């Protein structure tokens, strides 16, 4: 994905670095969105979820970092538990899209979501490594 980003934007931007939390569980990256210099039919921006709050976009790609024991908990345990920060972030990210929401998660997260929240996974068209998966 980062290689594609370099091709589109003309430079490398580490998605993991943009989306990681710090040790104080503070906001993820505070970088401002950047407009594409490539001539595409529609401009695009790279924003953190916090930066996108209150805005809408035709299509949204939400990149969820790989779960880690000390930070970035698995969405399967956080998105469906009342009052969690990750639930709030997931909600804001999901409601920014007017047409299409692309949710990029690690295979471990996908499997956990499938086991704990199969109804949620069944609402999605699932693509693994560029191949559609039929349920």
C-alpha positions as CSV (number, residue, x, y, z in Angstrom):
1,X,0.0,0.0,0.0
2,X,2.8,2.4,0.8
3,X,4.4,1.7,-2.6
4,X,1.1,2.6,-4.2
5,X,1.0,5.8,-2.1
6,X,4.5,6.7,-3.3
7,X,3.4,6.2,-6.9
8,X,0.3,8.4,-6.4
9,X,1.8,11.2,-4.3
10,X,5.3,11.1,-5.6
11,X,6.8,10.5,-2.2
12,X,6.8,7.9,0.6
13,X,4.6,8.5,3.6
14,X,4.6,5.7,6.2
15,X,1.0,4.9,7.0
16,X,2.1,3.2,10.2
17,X,3.9,6.3,11.3
18,X,1.0,8.5,10.5
19,X,-1.5,6.4,12.5
20,X,0.4,5.3,15.6
21,X,-0.5,6.5,19.0
22,X,2.2,7.8,21.4
23,X,2.8,6.3,24.8
24,X,0.3,8.7,26.4
25,X,-2.4,7.5,24.0
26,X,-2.5,11.0,22.5
27,X,-3.8,11.8,19.1
28,X,-2.4,9.9,16.2
29,X,-0.5,12.1,13.7
30,X,-1.1,15.8,13.8
31,X,0.1,16.2,10.2
32,X,-2.1,18.2,7.9
33,X,-3.7,16.5,4.9
34,X,-1.9,16.8,1.6
35,X,-3.5,17.2,-1.8
36,X,-2.4,15.1,-4.7
37,X,0.0,16.6,-7.3
38,X,-1.0,13.8,-9.7
39,X,-3.7,14.7,-12.2
40,X,-6.6,12.5,-11.2
41,X,-10.3,13.0,-11.9
42,X,-10.9,13.9,-8.2
43,X,-8.4,15.3,-5.6
44,X,-7.6,13.2,-2.5
45,X,-6.4,14.0,0.9
46,X,-4.6,12.0,3.6
47,X,-6.1,12.9,7.0
48,X,-6.2,11.4,10.4
49,X,-9.6,10.5,11.7
50,X,-9.4,13.4,14.1
51,X,-8.7,15.8,11.2
52,X,-11.6,14.4,9.2
53,X,-14.2,14.9,12.0
54,X,-17.1,17.0,10.7
55,X,-16.3,16.5,7.0
56,X,-17.6,14.1,4.4
57,X,-15.9,12.5,1.4
58,X,-17.2,10.5,-1.5
59,X,-14.9,7.6,-0.7
60,X,-12.9,6.9,2.4
61,X,-10.0,4.4,3.1
62,X,-9.5,3.7,6.8
63,X,-6.2,2.1,7.7
64,X,-6.3,0.3,11.1
65,X,-2.8,-0.5,12.4
66,X,-1.9,-4.1,13.3
67,X,-3.0,-4.9,16.8
68,X,-0.3,-4.8,19.4
69,X,-0.3,-5.8,23.1
70,X,0.7,-2.4,24.5
71,X,-1.1,-0.2,22.0
72,X,-3.5,-0.3,19.1
73,X,-5.9,-2.9,20.5
74,X,-7.8,-5.2,18.1
75,X,-11.0,-3.6,16.8
76,X,-12.9,-6.8,17.5
77,X,-12.6,-6.1,21.2
78,X,-12.9,-2.3,21.0
79,X,-15.3,-1.3,18.3
80,X,-18.2,-3.2,19.8
81,X,-17.6,-2.2,23.5
82,X,-19.4,0.8,24.8
83,X,-17.4,3.8,25.7
84,X,-14.0,2.9,24.1
85,X,-11.9,5.5,22.3
86,X,-11.4,3.1,19.5
87,X,-15.1,2.7,19.0
88,X,-15.5,6.5,18.8
89,X,-12.6,6.7,16.3
90,X,-14.1,3.8,14.2
91,X,-17.5,5.5,14.2
92,X,-16.1,8.8,13.0
93,X,-14.0,7.1,10.3
94,X,-16.9,5.0,9.1
95,X,-19.4,7.9,8.9
96,X,-17.1,10.2,6.8
97,X,-17.8,8.1,3.6
98,X,-20.8,9.1,1.4
99,X,-20.4,6.2,-1.0
100,X,-17.6,3.7,-0.3
101,X,-15.7,2.9,2.9
102,X,-12.6,0.8,2.4
103,X,-11.5,-0.7,5.8
104,X,-7.9,-1.9,5.7
105,X,-7.2,-4.3,8.6
106,X,-4.5,-6.8,9.4
107,X,-5.3,-10.5,8.7
108,X,-5.3,-11.1,12.5
109,X,-7.9,-8.3,12.9
110,X,-10.0,-9.7,10.1
111,X,-10.0,-13.2,11.6
112,X,-10.9,-11.8,15.1
113,X,-13.7,-9.7,13.7
114,X,-15.0,-12.8,11.8
115,X,-15.0,-14.9,15.0
116,X,-16.5,-12.2,17.3
117,X,-18.6,-10.1,14.9
118,X,-19.6,-12.3,11.9
119,X,-22.6,-10.1,11.2
120,X,-20.4,-7.1,10.7
121,X,-18.0,-9.0,8.5
122,X,-20.9,-10.3,6.4
123,X,-21.9,-6.7,5.6
124,X,-18.6,-6.2,3.8
125,X,-17.2,-7.2,0.5
126,X,-14.0,-8.8,1.7
127,X,-10.8,-8.7,-0.3
128,X,-7.6,-10.5,0.8
129,X,-4.4,-9.9,-1.0
130,X,-6.2,-8.5,-4.0
131,X,-8.7,-11.5,-4.3
132,X,-12.3,-11.4,-3.4
133,X,-13.4,-13.8,-0.8
134,X,-16.8,-15.4,-1.0
135,X,-18.4,-16.2,2.4
